[in-house]
Amino acid sequence: MKGKVALVTGANGGLGTYVTQALLDAGGTVIGLARTIAQSEFNSTNFTALPADISTADGAKRAVDGLVSRFGRLDILVHTVGGFAGGKPLAETEDATFERMFDVNLYSTFFLLRAAIPVMRKTGNGRIVAIGSRAALEPGAGVGAYSASKAAMVSLIRTVAQENKDAGITANVILPGTMDTPTNRKFMPNSDFSKWVRPAAVASLIAWLVGDAGKDVDGAVIPVYGSDV
């Protein structure tokens, strides 16, 4: 990954931290984006903190424009930002909950892709990886809004793959089961954490996908469910 410029959203989150470090370890120049993030969070001269909000079209465009202004290119985009809300049947789900899930899981992805793709098409070998959810393909009771937003995101990424083959861009989406993050442990303290997906394993998969070895994988929807199935 030497010479490659990578943008990781949610870079200091439960998964993003592992992804950012994996790409740094691979020799990439990594820009870590989050609403609040400090340069000191990663001990590498190849890391740059980018505090930004991609929940709006203007915010996403400013973030990408600022990155390109400084580094001149964007080769890799790893989008780990997402959110969860659920617990009620669809017939009892409030408008605000449904809209929030689409804002966080779909619209932010759309805004980011729309800003980044024109830049990435110039590289000739861009790589896009997004983090979806097992629920995108296997919706369950009480998580209708979340599942629908993640399913729509999968469709968006697969569309990007089809539309940008001519520019050498690959776009893939990973669907993890429950991930072993501090947030999930806090909200599900009685679960068997050993059955959850390890963030480090997903980060390793992402590093492989965005490297030379993964260049032939495009438009894939990749489940990583751990042993909690």
TAJO-V65658 format. One record per helix or strand of 2 or more residues. SS is the DSSP state (alpha for helix, beta for strand). FROM is the first residue (numbers start at 1). TO is the last residue. Records with the same first field share a line. If there is no record, write none. Layout:
BEGIN
SS->FROM-TO, FROM-TO
END
This chain:
BEGIN
beta->5-9, 29-34, 47-51, 76-79, 127-131, 170-176, 221-224
alpha->16-25, 39-41, 57-71, 90-92, 95-120, 134-136, 144-163, 165-167, 182-187, 193-195, 199-210, 212-214
END
